[in-house]
Amino acid sequence: MNDQDDQGAPAWLRPHGRGWTSGPPKRVFDNPWFAVDDYEAVAPTGVPSRYHVARFKNRAVGVLALFEDGTVALVGQWRFPFGAYFWEMPEGGVPMDEAPLDGARRELREEAGLLASDWREILNLTPSNASTDETCICYLATGLSQTAVEPDPTESLTLARVPFTEALAAATSGKIVDAMTVATLLRVHHMAVTGELPEALARAALGHHPSSAL
């Protein structure tokens, strides 16, 4: 039994069965950030289905800035759809014709007032693939230095520099719920325990340090 595909990935990862089919979309909503398309579709089971898809016009990027002492930069802000306060890593939307890394650099500078000399793309996500085509790219930024913050006119941000372990605990206990931030914290923890981070940085990230303001 062959348990790998031609690229060396586990065979179970391949698509199974047939996919959705549909007629042409009818655009029912449009704005500068996303559009909504209406489809007459057929499910993989053969059942006819009406489907609406939100088509995003920007790619989401997020940056976990990890300092040499094992602390990370987080941003607190009110999010309109939930009417609630969220703690997140610096994030934002990048136009499809802009390099994602350039957008990530900008978000880190504007929201956290940080520059980074070392960047690693560590995660790709589809946060709501049942109803949108939004994609997310998550980065780890190290070699950090400070610069002036430049928030958007609608952003009222609180900046905090907290131990990585505290941020990870907040994510796993449901206190941090932003999907990109939770996934990236878990990915960086995985990197720290599997040798994907420099040893000194991994030890610092997995240690305990007091919180402080940026």
Secondary structure, 3 states (H helix, E strand, C coil): CCCECCCCCEHHHCCCCCCCEECCCEEEEECCCEEEEEEEEECCCCCEEEEEEEEECEEEEEEEEECCCCEEEEEEEEECCCCEEEEECCEEEEECCCCHHHHHHHHHHHHHCEEEEEEEEEEEECCCCCCECCCEEEEEEEEEEECCCCCCCCCCCEEEEEEHHHHHHHHHCCCCCCHHHHHHHHHHHHHHHCCCCCHHHHHHHCCCCCCECC
